Amino acid sequence: MDVTVRTQDDNAIIDVSGKLDAVTAPDLEARIAEVLAGTGGSIVLNLKDLEYISSAGLRVILSTAKQLKAKQKDLAVVALQGPVKRVFEISGFYAFVKAFDTEQDALNAQG
């Protein structure tokens, strides 16, 4: 798994690629913790290059959404593809996180 963090305005855009599973989830969680400590804005997870997500990866996303909600900020996921999109559909994760087709759509929705 590779993680890249960018910022736009006060929001963080986190690109995640590869496989997000029990082995790699702690790495993403650590990177998100760094972002949460340093940004006052919302977070956009760009998952266009994510090939696989396990329950451990979903846990990290849910935890992040809860932390941001406590700060009255949002977590958005963008560019869900193939099996990852299917996992989000099956698990009902759209009830917890906002999903958008593009980063710009997600950033525009942040208000």
N, CA, C and O atoms as CSV, one atom per row, in Angstrom:
chain,resi,resn,atom,element,x,y,z
A,1,MET,N,N,0.840,-1.173,0.000
A,1,MET,CA,C,0.000,0.000,0.000
A,1,MET,C,C,0.884,1.236,0.000
A,1,MET,O,O,1.892,1.300,0.704
A,2,ASP,N,N,0.489,2.216,-0.803
A,2,ASP,CA,C,1.154,3.508,-0.822
A,2,ASP,C,C,0.155,4.573,-0.405
A,2,ASP,O,O,-1.016,4.526,-0.783
A,3,VAL,N,N,0.632,5.541,0.383
A,3,VAL,CA,C,-0.211,6.631,0.848
A,3,VAL,C,C,0.502,7.940,0.550
A,3,VAL,O,O,1.671,8.115,0.895
A,4,THR,N,N,-0.208,8.851,-0.091
A,4,THR,CA,C,0.321,10.179,-0.384
A,4,THR,C,C,-0.662,11.195,0.166
A,4,THR,O,O,-1.872,11.072,-0.028
A,5,VAL,N,N,-0.136,12.203,0.854
A,5,VAL,CA,C,-0.991,13.236,1.434
A,5,VAL,C,C,-0.729,14.561,0.738
A,5,VAL,O,O,0.414,14.999,0.604
A,6,ARG,N,N,-1.814,15.191,0.297
A,6,ARG,CA,C,-1.754,16.527,-0.303
A,6,ARG,C,C,-2.754,17.409,0.431
A,6,ARG,O,O,-3.651,16.909,1.109
A,7,THR,N,N,-2.599,18.711,0.295
A,7,THR,CA,C,-3.579,19.609,0.882
A,7,THR,C,C,-4.131,20.552,-0.178
A,7,THR,O,O,-3.443,20.932,-1.126
A,8,GLN,N,N,-5.368,20.907,0.011
A,8,GLN,CA,C,-6.004,21.929,-0.815
A,8,GLN,C,C,-6.847,22.762,0.132
A,8,GLN,O,O,-7.756,22.256,0.790
A,9,ASP,N,N,-6.528,24.053,0.191
A,9,ASP,CA,C,-7.120,24.942,1.181
A,9,ASP,C,C,-6.789,24.349,2.557
A,9,ASP,O,O,-5.621,24.112,2.864
A,10,ASP,N,N,-7.799,24.113,3.369
A,10,ASP,CA,C,-7.539,23.560,4.704
A,10,ASP,C,C,-7.841,22.062,4.754
A,10,ASP,O,O,-7.795,21.451,5.822
A,11,ASN,N,N,-8.148,21.479,3.604
A,11,ASN,CA,C,-8.536,20.070,3.539
A,11,ASN,C,C,-7.360,19.199,3.114
A,11,ASN,O,O,-6.491,19.631,2.357
A,12,ALA,N,N,-7.346,17.973,3.612
A,12,ALA,CA,C,-6.315,17.007,3.235
A,12,ALA,C,C,-6.892,16.032,2.223
A,12,ALA,O,O,-8.018,15.555,2.368
A,13,ILE,N,N,-6.107,15.746,1.203
A,13,ILE,CA,C,-6.466,14.725,0.218
A,13,ILE,C,C,-5.449,13.603,0.387
A,13,ILE,O,O,-4.244,13.813,0.249
A,14,ILE,N,N,-5.945,12.429,0.681
A,14,ILE,CA,C,-5.071,11.278,0.916
A,14,ILE,C,C,-5.303,10.264,-0.191
A,14,ILE,O,O,-6.394,9.709,-0.325
A,15,ASP,N,N,-4.257,10.028,-0.987
A,15,ASP,CA,C,-4.322,9.022,-2.051
A,15,ASP,C,C,-3.861,7.690,-1.481
A,15,ASP,O,O,-2.776,7.593,-0.908
A,16,VAL,N,N,-4.687,6.670,-1.642
A,16,VAL,CA,C,-4.358,5.339,-1.140
A,16,VAL,C,C,-4.370,4.377,-2.320
A,16,VAL,O,O,-5.349,4.314,-3.063
A,17,SER,N,N,-3.281,3.628,-2.495
A,17,SER,CA,C,-3.217,2.667,-3.593
A,17,SER,C,C,-2.732,1.317,-3.084
A,17,SER,O,O,-2.108,1.217,-2.027
A,18,GLY,N,N,-3.033,0.287,-3.857
A,18,GLY,CA,C,-2.604,-1.061,-3.487
A,18,GLY,C,C,-3.676,-1.786,-2.703
A,18,GLY,O,O,-4.853,-1.763,-3.065
A,19,LYS,N,N,-3.255,-2.437,-1.618
A,19,LYS,CA,C,-4.167,-3.240,-0.803
A,19,LYS,C,C,-4.213,-2.690,0.612
A,19,LYS,O,O,-3.178,-2.446,1.233
A,20,LEU,N,N,-5.423,-2.500,1.112
A,20,LEU,CA,C,-5.637,-2.019,2.475
A,20,LEU,C,C,-6.218,-3.175,3.280
A,20,LEU,O,O,-7.405,-3.488,3.185
A,21,ASP,N,N,-5.359,-3.796,4.067
A,21,ASP,CA,C,-5.759,-4.975,4.829
A,21,ASP,C,C,-5.209,-4.900,6.248
A,21,ASP,O,O,-4.745,-3.844,6.676
A,22,ALA,N,N,-5.257,-6.001,6.974
A,22,ALA,CA,C,-4.813,-6.015,8.367
A,22,ALA,C,C,-3.336,-5.660,8.512
A,22,ALA,O,O,-2.929,-5.123,9.542
A,23,VAL,N,N,-2.541,-5.952,7.505
A,23,VAL,CA,C,-1.109,-5.647,7.556
A,23,VAL,C,C,-0.853,-4.159,7.303
A,23,VAL,O,O,-0.004,-3.559,7.961
A,24,THR,N,N,-1.575,-3.565,6.361
A,24,THR,CA,C,-1.306,-2.185,5.960
A,24,THR,C,C,-2.191,-1.154,6.667
A,24,THR,O,O,-1.857,0.031,6.678
A,25,ALA,N,N,-3.296,-1.576,7.249
A,25,ALA,CA,C,-4.217,-0.639,7.896
A,25,ALA,C,C,-3.550,0.212,8.976
A,25,ALA,O,O,-3.825,1.410,9.046
A,26,PRO,N,N,-2.686,-0.354,9.820
A,26,PRO,CA,C,-2.027,0.496,10.827
A,26,PRO,C,C,-1.194,1.629,10.216
A,26,PRO,O,O,-1.090,2.706,10.802
A,27,ASP,N,N,-0.605,1.391,9.052
A,27,ASP,CA,C,0.164,2.441,8.385
A,27,ASP,C,C,-0.756,3.593,7.960
A,27,ASP,O,O,-0.425,4.763,8.155
A,28,LEU,N,N,-1.895,3.256,7.386
A,28,LEU,CA,C,-2.841,4.293,6.986
A,28,LEU,C,C,-3.367,5.023,8.216
A,28,LEU,O,O,-3.500,6.247,8.212
A,29,GLU,N,N,-3.660,4.274,9.252
A,29,GLU,CA,C,-4.164,4.879,10.482
A,29,GLU,C,C,-3.156,5.887,11.051
A,29,GLU,O,O,-3.544,6.957,11.521
A,30,ALA,N,N,-1.883,5.549,11.008
A,30,ALA,CA,C,-0.836,6.451,11.497
A,30,ALA,C,C,-0.753,7.711,10.642
A,30,ALA,O,O,-0.619,8.815,11.169
A,31,ARG,N,N,-0.832,7.549,9.338
A,31,ARG,CA,C,-0.785,8.717,8.441
A,31,ARG,C,C,-1.989,9.624,8.661
A,31,ARG,O,O,-1.862,10.849,8.657
A,32,ILE,N,N,-3.146,9.024,8.850
A,32,ILE,CA,C,-4.354,9.821,9.102
A,32,ILE,C,C,-4.236,10.553,10.432
A,32,ILE,O,O,-4.656,11.705,10.541
A,33,ALA,N,N,-3.674,9.903,11.441
A,33,ALA,CA,C,-3.469,10.563,12.738
A,33,ALA,C,C,-2.584,11.792,12.580
A,33,ALA,O,O,-2.841,12.826,13.197
A,34,GLU,N,N,-1.544,11.687,11.758
A,34,GLU,CA,C,-0.679,12.839,11.489
A,34,GLU,C,C,-1.471,13.965,10.828
A,34,GLU,O,O,-1.318,15.137,11.175
A,35,VAL,N,N,-2.313,13.592,9.878
A,35,VAL,CA,C,-3.128,14.590,9.174
A,35,VAL,C,C,-4.104,15.252,10.148
A,35,VAL,O,O,-4.256,16.474,10.142
A,36,LEU,N,N,-4.759,14.452,10.977
A,36,LEU,CA,C,-5.723,14.998,11.933
A,36,LEU,C,C,-5.058,15.949,12.919
A,36,LEU,O,O,-5.673,16.920,13.360
A,37,ALA,N,N,-3.822,15.675,13.259
A,37,ALA,CA,C,-3.094,16.546,14.178
A,37,ALA,C,C,-2.701,17.861,13.521
A,37,ALA,O,O,-2.498,18.863,14.206
A,38,GLY,N,N,-2.592,17.863,12.199
A,38,GLY,CA,C,-2.072,19.033,11.520
A,38,GLY,C,C,-3.059,19.831,10.701
A,38,GLY,O,O,-2.720,20.919,10.238
A,39,THR,N,N,-4.265,19.335,10.504
A,39,THR,CA,C,-5.221,20.056,9.654
A,39,THR,C,C,-6.480,20.393,10.436
A,39,THR,O,O,-6.876,19.676,11.355
A,40,GLY,N,N,-7.080,21.466,10.060
A,40,GLY,CA,C,-8.346,21.828,10.671
A,40,GLY,C,C,-9.519,21.518,9.774
A,40,GLY,O,O,-10.673,21.742,10.140
A,41,GLY,N,N,-9.219,21.004,8.602
A,41,GLY,CA,C,-10.259,20.772,7.609
A,41,GLY,C,C,-10.722,19.334,7.542
A,41,GLY,O,O,-10.414,18.501,8.394
A,42,SER,N,N,-11.471,19.087,6.499
A,42,SER,CA,C,-11.992,17.755,6.242
A,42,SER,C,C,-10.947,16.919,5.501
A,42,SER,O,O,-9.901,17.424,5.094
A,43,ILE,N,N,-11.252,15.635,5.338
A,43,ILE,CA,C,-10.336,14.716,4.651
A,43,ILE,C,C,-11.074,14.070,3.482
A,43,ILE,O,O,-12.223,13.645,3.597
A,44,VAL,N,N,-10.373,14.014,2.359
A,44,VAL,CA,C,-10.858,13.312,1.177
A,44,VAL,C,C,-9.927,12.139,0.934
A,44,VAL,O,O,-8.724,12.331,0.752
A,45,LEU,N,N,-10.461,10.934,0.928
A,45,LEU,CA,C,-9.684,9.736,0.603
A,45,LEU,C,C,-9.897,9.419,-0.870
A,45,LEU,O,O,-11.006,9.082,-1.285
A,46,ASN,N,N,-8.832,9.529,-1.659
A,46,ASN,CA,C,-8.913,9.174,-3.069
A,46,ASN,C,C,-8.516,7.702,-3.193
A,46,ASN,O,O,-7.358,7.340,-2.984
A,47,LEU,N,N,-9.488,6.867,-3.532
A,47,LEU,CA,C,-9.274,5.415,-3.560
A,47,LEU,C,C,-9.255,4.856,-4.977
A,47,LEU,O,O,-9.484,3.662,-5.175
A,48,LYS,N,N,-8.985,5.706,-5.963
A,48,LYS,CA,C,-9.052,5.238,-7.350
A,48,LYS,C,C,-8.051,4.130,-7.647
A,48,LYS,O,O,-8.300,3.303,-8.525
A,49,ASP,N,N,-6.930,4.093,-6.943
A,49,ASP,CA,C,-5.923,3.056,-7.175
A,49,ASP,C,C,-5.901,1.991,-6.084
A,49,ASP,O,O,-4.963,1.198,-6.002
A,50,LEU,N,N,-6.939,1.974,-5.246
A,50,LEU,CA,C,-7.031,0.939,-4.217
A,50,LEU,C,C,-7.621,-0.316,-4.849
A,50,LEU,O,O,-8.714,-0.273,-5.413
A,51,GLU,N,N,-6.905,-1.427,-4.756
A,51,GLU,CA,C,-7.318,-2.675,-5.392
A,51,GLU,C,C,-8.135,-3.583,-4.480
A,51,GLU,O,O,-8.932,-4.395,-4.950
A,52,TYR,N,N,-7.930,-3.438,-3.156
A,52,TYR,CA,C,-8.544,-4.363,-2.204
A,52,TYR,C,C,-8.693,-3.657,-0.868
A,52,TYR,O,O,-7.823,-2.883,-0.467
A,53,ILE,N,N,-9.798,-3.924,-0.178
A,53,ILE,CA,C,-9.977,-3.424,1.181
A,53,ILE,C,C,-10.589,-4.523,2.032
A,53,ILE,O,O,-11.548,-5.179,1.624
A,54,SER,N,N,-10.028,-4.718,3.220
A,54,SER,CA,C,-10.550,-5.716,4.150
A,54,SER,C,C,-11.323,-5.002,5.256
A,54,SER,O,O,-11.436,-3.776,5.259
A,55,SER,N,N,-11.848,-5.782,6.187
A,55,SER,CA,C,-12.564,-5.191,7.318
A,55,SER,C,C,-11.656,-4.295,8.148
A,55,SER,O,O,-12.127,-3.328,8.746
A,56,ALA,N,N,-10.373,-4.596,8.194
A,56,ALA,CA,C,-9.428,-3.741,8.927
A,56,ALA,C,C,-9.330,-2.366,8.274
A,56,ALA,O,O,-9.237,-1.353,8.966
A,57,GLY,N,N,-9.349,-2.332,6.964
A,57,GLY,CA,C,-9.336,-1.060,6.242
A,57,GLY,C,C,-10.621,-0.288,6.463
A,57,GLY,O,O,-10.594,0.931,6.639
A,58,LEU,N,N,-11.749,-0.989,6.457
A,58,LEU,CA,C,-13.034,-0.344,6.718
A,58,LEU,C,C,-13.063,0.240,8.125
A,58,LEU,O,O,-13.627,1.312,8.345
A,59,ARG,N,N,-12.460,-0.460,9.068
A,59,ARG,CA,C,-12.409,0.029,10.453
A,59,ARG,C,C,-11.665,1.357,10.528
A,59,ARG,O,O,-12.099,2.270,11.231
A,60,VAL,N,N,-10.549,1.474,9.809
A,60,VAL,CA,C,-9.782,2.721,9.799
A,60,VAL,C,C,-10.630,3.856,9.233
A,60,VAL,O,O,-10.629,4.965,9.768
A,61,ILE,N,N,-11.342,3.580,8.165
A,61,ILE,CA,C,-12.183,4.604,7.544
A,61,ILE,C,C,-13.309,5.015,8.488
A,61,ILE,O,O,-13.584,6.207,8.632
A,62,LEU,N,N,-13.953,4.067,9.123
A,62,LEU,CA,C,-15.035,4.373,10.059
A,62,LEU,C,C,-14.513,5.170,11.253
A,62,LEU,O,O,-15.145,6.139,11.675
A,63,SER,N,N,-13.392,4.779,11.786
A,63,SER,CA,C,-12.778,5.489,12.912
A,63,SER,C,C,-12.459,6.932,12.528
A,63,SER,O,O,-12.691,7.854,13.310
A,64,THR,N,N,-11.930,7.120,11.331
A,64,THR,CA,C,-11.605,8.461,10.847
A,64,THR,C,C,-12.868,9.305,10.705
A,64,THR,O,O,-12.885,10.476,11.085
A,65,ALA,N,N,-13.914,8.710,10.162
A,65,ALA,CA,C,-15.179,9.436,10.005
A,65,ALA,C,C,-15.715,9.896,11.360
A,65,ALA,O,O,-16.208,11.017,11.487
A,66,LYS,N,N,-15.618,9.037,12.363
A,66,LYS,CA,C,-16.101,9.386,13.704
A,66,LYS,C,C,-15.257,10.501,14.318
A,66,LYS,O,O,-15.797,11.412,14.945
A,67,GLN,N,N,-13.942,10.434,14.143
A,67,GLN,CA,C,-13.070,11.478,14.679
A,67,GLN,C,C,-13.360,12.828,14.027
A,67,GLN,O,O,-13.399,13.857,14.702
A,68,LEU,N,N,-13.562,12.815,12.724
A,68,LEU,CA,C,-13.854,14.060,12.018
A,68,LEU,C,C,-15.227,14.604,12.399
A,68,LEU,O,O,-15.397,15.814,12.547
A,69,LYS,N,N,-16.196,13.725,12.558
A,69,LYS,CA,C,-17.544,14.162,12.935
A,69,LYS,C,C,-17.506,14.875,14.285
A,69,LYS,O,O,-18.203,15.870,14.485
A,70,ALA,N,N,-16.694,14.367,15.207
A,70,ALA,CA,C,-16.551,15.003,16.525
A,70,ALA,C,C,-15.992,16.420,16.399
A,70,ALA,O,O,-16.245,17.268,17.254
A,71,LYS,N,N,-15.235,16.671,15.337
A,71,LYS,CA,C,-14.670,18.001,15.072
A,71,LYS,C,C,-15.562,18.812,14.130
A,71,LYS,O,O,-15.186,19.899,13.691
A,72,GLN,N,N,-16.740,18.275,13.825
A,72,GLN,CA,C,-17.687,18.876,12.882
A,72,GLN,C,C,-17.072,19.045,11.491
A,72,GLN,O,O,-17.297,20.046,10.810
A,73,LYS,N,N,-16.298,18.048,11.093
A,73,LYS,CA,C,-15.694,17.990,9.761
A,73,LYS,C,C,-16.161,16.715,9.087
A,73,LYS,O,O,-16.782,15.860,9.717
A,74,ASP,N,N,-15.857,16.591,7.797
A,74,ASP,CA,C,-16.337,15.453,7.020
A,74,ASP,C,C,-15.199,14.583,6.496
A,74,ASP,O,O,-14.066,15.030,6.318
A,75,LEU,N,N,-15.547,13.336,6.261
A,75,LEU,CA,C,-14.690,12.415,5.529
A,75,LEU,C,C,-15.435,12.057,4.254
A,75,LEU,O,O,-16.607,11.680,4.288
A,76,ALA,N,N,-14.749,12.178,3.142
A,76,ALA,CA,C,-15.335,11.788,1.858
A,76,ALA,C,C,-14.403,10.800,1.185
A,76,ALA,O,O,-13.183,10.894,1.319
A,77,VAL,N,N,-14.978,9.859,0.464
A,77,VAL,CA,C,-14.185,8.947,-0.357
A,77,VAL,C,C,-14.519,9.248,-1.812
A,77,VAL,O,O,-15.661,9.562,-2.151
A,78,VAL,N,N,-13.509,9.148,-2.661
A,78,VAL,CA,C,-13.735,9.428,-4.079
A,78,VAL,C,C,-13.147,8.328,-4.941
A,78,VAL,O,O,-12.216,7.621,-4.555
A,79,ALA,N,N,-13.727,8.213,-6.122
A,79,ALA,CA,C,-13.224,7.345,-7.189
A,79,ALA,C,C,-13.191,5.867,-6.802
A,79,ALA,O,O,-12.248,5.151,-7.136
A,80,LEU,N,N,-14.228,5.420,-6.094
A,80,LEU,CA,C,-14.307,3.997,-5.757
A,80,LEU,C,C,-14.426,3.181,-7.037
A,80,LEU,O,O,-15.170,3.539,-7.949
A,81,GLN,N,N,-13.674,2.070,-7.090
A,81,GLN,CA,C,-13.616,1.241,-8.289
A,81,GLN,C,C,-13.837,-0.239,-7.933
A,81,GLN,O,O,-13.528,-0.673,-6.823
A,82,GLY,N,N,-14.358,-0.978,-8.860
A,82,GLY,CA,C,-14.421,-2.442,-8.818
A,82,GLY,C,C,-14.750,-3.058,-7.478
A,82,GLY,O,O,-15.770,-2.729,-6.872
A,83,PRO,N,N,-13.879,-3.968,-7.003
A,83,PRO,CA,C,-14.153,-4.705,-5.768
A,83,PRO,C,C,-14.268,-3.798,-4.538
A,83,PRO,O,O,-15.039,-4.089,-3.624
A,84,VAL,N,N,-13.513,-2.714,-4.515
A,84,VAL,CA,C,-13.576,-1.801,-3.367
A,84,VAL,C,C,-14.951,-1.131,-3.329
A,84,VAL,O,O,-15.547,-0.998,-2.260
A,85,LYS,N,N,-15.439,-0.721,-4.457
A,85,LYS,CA,C,-16.772,-0.114,-4.534
A,85,LYS,C,C,-17.823,-1.118,-4.082
A,85,LYS,O,O,-18.759,-0.770,-3.362
A,86,ARG,N,N,-17.662,-2.343,-4.504
A,86,ARG,CA,C,-18.612,-3.402,-4.134
A,86,ARG,C,C,-18.626,-3.631,-2.614
A,86,ARG,O,O,-19.692,-3.819,-2.027
A,87,VAL,N,N,-17.456,-3.616,-1.985
A,87,VAL,CA,C,-17.377,-3.785,-0.530
A,87,VAL,C,C,-18.120,-2.646,0.168
A,87,VAL,O,O,-18.833,-2.879,1.144
A,88,PHE,N,N,-17.957,-1.423,-0.321
A,88,PHE,CA,C,-18.666,-0.284,0.258
A,88,PHE,C,C,-20.178,-0.458,0.108
A,88,PHE,O,O,-20.935,-0.137,1.025
A,89,GLU,N,N,-20.615,-0.961,-1.040
A,89,GLU,CA,C,-22.046,-1.172,-1.266
A,89,GLU,C,C,-22.596,-2.247,-0.334
A,89,GLU,O,O,-23.626,-2.052,0.312
A,90,ILE,N,N,-21.908,-3.372,-0.270
A,90,ILE,CA,C,-22.378,-4.505,0.533
A,90,ILE,C,C,-22.384,-4.175,2.020
A,90,ILE,O,O,-23.310,-4.548,2.741
A,91,SER,N,N,-21.350,-3.474,2.475
A,91,SER,CA,C,-21.199,-3.198,3.909
A,91,SER,C,C,-22.070,-2.048,4.398
A,91,SER,O,O,-22.195,-1.836,5.604
A,92,GLY,N,N,-22.668,-1.310,3.480
A,92,GLY,CA,C,-23.495,-0.181,3.880
A,92,GLY,C,C,-22.700,1.037,4.319
A,92,GLY,O,O,-23.217,1.887,5.044
A,93,PHE,N,N,-21.467,1.128,3.894
A,93,PHE,CA,C,-20.593,2.222,4.337
A,93,PHE,C,C,-21.021,3.585,3.802
A,93,PHE,O,O,-20.588,4.617,4.315
A,94,TYR,N,N,-21.855,3.594,2.790
A,94,TYR,CA,C,-22.330,4.881,2.275
A,94,TYR,C,C,-23.163,5.618,3.321
A,94,TYR,O,O,-23.379,6.824,3.194
A,95,ALA,N,N,-23.631,4.920,4.345
A,95,ALA,CA,C,-24.374,5.565,5.425
A,95,ALA,C,C,-23.440,6.329,6.368
A,95,ALA,O,O,-23.883,7.210,7.104
A,96,PHE,N,N,-22.143,5.989,6.345
A,96,PHE,CA,C,-21.189,6.595,7.266
A,96,PHE,C,C,-20.265,7.615,6.614
A,96,PHE,O,O,-19.815,8.556,7.267
A,97,VAL,N,N,-19.987,7.432,5.345
A,97,VAL,CA,C,-19.081,8.339,4.641
A,97,VAL,C,C,-19.726,8.777,3.326
A,97,VAL,O,O,-20.468,8.030,2.687
A,98,LYS,N,N,-19.420,9.992,2.957
A,98,LYS,CA,C,-19.915,10.515,1.689
A,98,LYS,C,C,-19.001,10.028,0.568
A,98,LYS,O,O,-17.780,10.011,0.718
A,99,ALA,N,N,-19.591,9.638,-0.538
A,99,ALA,CA,C,-18.817,9.164,-1.682
A,99,ALA,C,C,-19.085,10.074,-2.875
A,99,ALA,O,O,-20.218,10.484,-3.128
A,100,PHE,N,N,-18.016,10.378,-3.598
A,100,PHE,CA,C,-18.094,11.247,-4.763
A,100,PHE,C,C,-17.297,10.632,-5.900
A,100,PHE,O,O,-16.418,9.798,-5.681
A,101,ASP,N,N,-17.613,11.052,-7.116
A,101,ASP,CA,C,-16.880,10.561,-8.279
A,101,ASP,C,C,-15.494,11.187,-8.386
A,101,ASP,O,O,-14.537,10.521,-8.782
A,102,THR,N,N,-15.383,12.479,-8.030
A,102,THR,CA,C,-14.106,13.178,-8.198
A,102,THR,C,C,-13.716,13.922,-6.926
A,102,THR,O,O,-14.552,14.205,-6.067
A,103,GLU,N,N,-12.426,14.231,-6.829
A,103,GLU,CA,C,-11.931,15.027,-5.709
A,103,GLU,C,C,-12.620,16.382,-5.676
A,103,GLU,O,O,-13.011,16.857,-4.610
A,104,GLN,N,N,-12.768,17.003,-6.836
A,104,GLN,CA,C,-13.343,18.335,-6.886
A,104,GLN,C,C,-14.790,18.330,-6.388
A,104,GLN,O,O,-15.214,19.251,-5.691
A,105,ASP,N,N,-15.542,17.288,-6.749
A,105,ASP,CA,C,-16.915,17.173,-6.233
A,105,ASP,C,C,-16.917,17.099,-4.709
A,105,ASP,O,O,-17.735,17.741,-4.050
A,106,ALA,N,N,-15.997,16.313,-4.158
A,106,ALA,CA,C,-15.906,16.165,-2.700
A,106,ALA,C,C,-15.506,17.489,-2.047
A,106,ALA,O,O,-16.082,17.881,-1.032
A,107,LEU,N,N,-14.537,18.165,-2.619
A,107,LEU,CA,C,-14.078,19.441,-2.052
A,107,LEU,C,C,-15.175,20.500,-2.149
A,107,LEU,O,O,-15.342,21.301,-1.229
A,108,ASN,N,N,-15.913,20.512,-3.239
A,108,ASN,CA,C,-17.007,21.474,-3.389
A,108,ASN,C,C,-18.088,21.226,-2.334
A,108,ASN,O,O,-18.710,22.173,-1.855
A,109,ALA,N,N,-18.311,19.984,-1.976
A,109,ALA,CA,C,-19.330,19.634,-0.993
A,109,ALA,C,C,-18.917,20.007,0.434
A,109,ALA,O,O,-19.759,20.089,1.327
A,110,GLN,N,N,-17.620,20.232,0.640
A,110,GLN,CA,C,-17.145,20.612,1.976
A,110,GLN,C,C,-17.618,22.000,2.344
A,110,GLN,O,O,-17.584,22.379,3.515
A,111,GLY,N,N,-18.060,22.767,1.355
A,111,GLY,CA,C,-18.624,24.070,1.613
A,111,GLY,C,C,-17.591,25.123,1.639
A,111,GLY,O,O,-17.908,26.294,1.847
